[in-house]
């Protein structure tokens, strides 16, 4: 964190806290997901069936956990999240790019999801591209759920 963001962990947490306070002052609902929810387990490899176990908190702070098998680690993550949310949007595109360089580079994932007649975009960033994928999917999925007038997935 110190080299990538040029801030100490304490400074990063203070910036996050300030950002949350600012968002709340505009009446925005702030949700945290993947890391706050507990654990996320993955099993994948050439001799392993790709499996993801995901735990998420809903807008009432209730914990939901599901596991799913997929056609790769990212697909397994998406399917586990779909089981929790009961939403099955269509992934229009999946784009991943490096935000920073080096071995500890940040990966950024963009995922447009189609649900009904509309398309919403999700974005996730992490040093772990699978986590970034989950974050992007949840970002888009929460937009879909909010458009329906429901709470958030996580």
C-alpha positions in Angstrom: 0.0 0.0 0.0 2.8 2.3 0.9 4.5 2.1 -2.5 1.4 1.7 -4.6 -0.7 4.5 -3.1 2.1 6.4 -1.5 0.1 6.4 1.8 0.3 4.5 5.0 -2.5 2.1 5.9 -3.8 4.6 8.4 -4.0 7.3 5.7 -5.8 5.0 3.4 -8.4 4.1 6.0 -8.8 7.8 6.8 -9.4 8.6 3.1 -12.0 5.8 3.0 -13.8 7.0 6.1 -13.8 10.6 4.6 -15.2 9.3 1.4 -18.0 7.3 3.1 -18.9 10.4 5.2 -19.0 12.5 2.0 -21.2 10.0 0.2 -23.6 9.7 3.2 -23.9 13.5 3.3 -25.3 13.4 -0.2 -27.8 10.8 0.9 -26.0 7.9 -0.8 -26.2 4.4 0.7 -22.7 3.0 1.1 -22.3 -0.7 0.9 -19.2 -2.8 1.3 -19.1 -6.3 0.1 -16.5 -9.0 -0.6 -14.1 -8.4 2.3 -16.7 -7.4 4.8 -18.8 -10.4 4.1 -16.4 -13.0 5.6 -14.8 -15.6 3.5 -14.5 -16.4 -0.1 -13.0 -19.8 -1.1 -11.9 -20.9 -4.5 -10.8 -24.2 -5.8 -9.5 -24.3 -9.4 -6.7 -25.8 -11.5 -6.1 -28.2 -14.3 -7.2 -31.3 -12.3 -9.8 -29.6 -10.2 -13.5 -28.7 -10.9 -13.6 -24.8 -10.5 -15.7 -24.1 -7.4 -16.4 -20.9 -5.5 -17.9 -20.5 -2.1 -19.0 -16.9 -1.5 -20.4 -15.3 1.7 -22.1 -11.9 1.3 -24.1 -9.5 3.6 -27.4 -8.2 2.4 -28.7 -4.7 3.2 -30.0 -5.9 6.5 -26.5 -7.2 7.4 -27.7 -10.8 7.2 -25.0 -13.3 6.0 -25.7 -15.5 3.0 -23.4 -18.2 1.7 -23.5 -20.3 -1.4 -21.2 -22.5 -3.4 -21.2 -23.1 -7.1 -19.3 -24.9 -9.8 -18.4 -23.1 -13.0 -16.6 -23.2 -16.3 -13.6 -21.6 -14.7 -13.0 -19.6 -11.5 -14.7 -16.4 -12.6 -17.8 -18.3 -13.8 -18.0 -20.2 -10.5 -17.8 -16.9 -8.6 -20.6 -15.4 -10.7 -22.8 -18.5 -10.3 -22.4 -18.5 -6.5 -23.3 -14.8 -6.4 -26.4 -15.5 -8.6 -27.5 -18.2 -6.1 -27.4 -15.7 -3.3 -29.0 -12.9 -5.2 -31.6 -14.9 -7.1 -30.7 -12.7 -10.1 -29.4 -14.2 -13.3 -28.3 -11.3 -15.6 -26.5 -11.8 -18.8 -22.8 -10.9 -18.9 -22.5 -8.7 -22.0 -18.7 -8.3 -21.8 -15.8 -9.0 -19.4 -12.8 -6.7 -19.6 -9.8 -6.8 -17.3 -6.9 -4.3 -17.4 -3.9 -3.4 -15.2 -4.3 -0.1 -13.3 -0.7 -0.1 -12.0 2.4 -2.0 -13.0 4.6 -4.5 -11.3 4.1 -7.8 -9.6 1.6 -6.2 -7.1 -0.4 -4.4 -9.9 -4.0 -3.5 -9.4 -6.4 -5.3 -11.8 -9.5 -3.5 -12.9 -12.5 -5.4 -14.1 -15.5 -3.9 -16.1 -18.6 -6.0 -16.5 -21.7 -4.8 -18.3 -24.7 -6.9 -17.2 -28.0 -7.1 -19.1 -31.2 -7.6 -17.1 -34.5 -7.0 -18.7 -34.2 -4.3 -21.3 -31.3 -2.4 -19.8 -27.6 -2.8 -19.4 -25.7 -1.7 -16.2 -22.0 -1.4 -15.7 -20.0 -2.8 -12.8 -16.4 -2.0 -11.9 -14.1 -3.8 -9.4 -10.4 -3.2 -8.5 -8.1 -5.4 -6.5 -4.6 -6.9 -6.6 -6.4 -10.2 -7.0 -8.2 -10.4 -10.4 -10.8 -12.9 -9.1 -11.7 -10.6 -6.3 -11.9 -7.7 -8.7 -14.2 -9.8 -10.9 -16.5 -10.5 -7.9 -16.5 -6.8 -6.9 -17.4 -5.7 -10.5 -20.2 -8.3 -10.7 -21.6 -7.2 -7.4 -21.3 -3.6 -8.3 -23.4 -4.2 -11.5 -25.8 -6.6 -9.7 -26.5 -4.0 -6.9 -27.4 -1.5 -9.6 -29.9 -3.9 -11.1 -31.4 -4.7 -7.7 -31.6 -1.0 -6.9 -33.4 -0.3 -10.2 -36.0 -2.8 -9.2 -36.5 -0.9 -5.9 -35.1 -3.7 -3.7 -32.2 -3.6 -1.3 -28.7 -4.5 -2.2 -27.1 -7.9 -2.6 -23.9 -7.1 -0.7 
